[in-house]
Amino acid sequence: MRKHLPVKVQGRLSPPEDLPRCTYYFGPFDSDKEASSNTPGYIEDLESEGARRVSIRIKRCQPSELTICESEAMQF
């Protein structure tokens, strides 16, 4: 039996200065290879929504939220 790995793709959205920087978590995936093979589609989706700079980092995690924007994180 194959164990499910909680692999997430972290996409860092860095739009112009007046818009917040956001981190989007995608997944879960069974392996790093599976996550890597899905990243082009996630990049395309983010760019179609207006992202100007996108970087991808694959890491194993279980975030409490799937979308985190810096401006929201700074609010109390």
C-alpha positions in Angstrom: 0.0 0.0 0.0 1.4 3.4 -1.0 1.5 6.0 1.7 0.1 9.4 0.8 2.7 12.2 1.2 1.5 15.7 2.1 3.6 17.5 -0.6 2.5 21.0 -1.4 3.6 23.4 -4.1 4.3 26.9 -2.8 3.8 29.6 -5.4 5.0 33.0 -4.4 3.0 35.7 -6.2 4.9 39.0 -6.3 2.7 41.5 -8.2 3.4 45.3 -8.4 4.1 47.1 -5.1 0.5 48.2 -4.6 -0.7 44.6 -4.5 0.0 42.1 -1.8 2.5 39.3 -2.0 0.7 36.0 -1.7 1.7 32.4 -1.1 -0.5 29.8 -2.6 -0.3 26.1 -1.6 -1.3 23.4 -4.0 -1.7 19.7 -3.6 -1.5 17.3 -2.0 0.7 15.1 -4.2 2.1 11.7 -3.7 5.7 12.7 -4.6 8.0 15.6 -5.3 8.1 14.4 -9.0 4.3 14.6 -9.2 4.3 18.1 -7.7 7.0 19.2 -10.2 5.1 17.9 -13.2 2.0 19.9 -12.1 3.8 23.2 -11.6 3.4 24.6 -15.2 -0.4 24.5 -14.9 -0.3 26.4 -11.6 2.1 29.0 -13.0 -0.2 29.5 -16.0 -3.2 29.9 -13.7 -1.5 32.5 -11.5 -0.2 34.4 -14.5 -3.8 34.4 -16.0 -4.9 36.0 -12.8 -2.4 38.9 -13.1 0.7 37.6 -11.3 3.8 39.4 -12.5 6.5 37.3 -10.9 5.9 33.7 -9.8 8.4 31.4 -8.2 7.8 27.8 -7.2 9.2 25.9 -4.2 8.2 22.4 -3.5 8.1 21.4 0.1 6.3 19.0 2.4 3.9 20.8 4.7 0.4 21.0 5.9 -0.5 24.7 6.0 -3.5 25.8 8.0 -4.5 28.1 5.0 -4.1 27.5 1.3 -3.7 31.2 0.4 -1.7 33.6 2.5 -1.3 37.3 1.5 1.2 39.4 3.4 -1.2 42.3 3.8 -3.8 40.0 5.4 -1.1 38.4 7.7 -0.2 41.8 9.0 -3.8 42.7 10.0 -4.8 42.1 13.6 
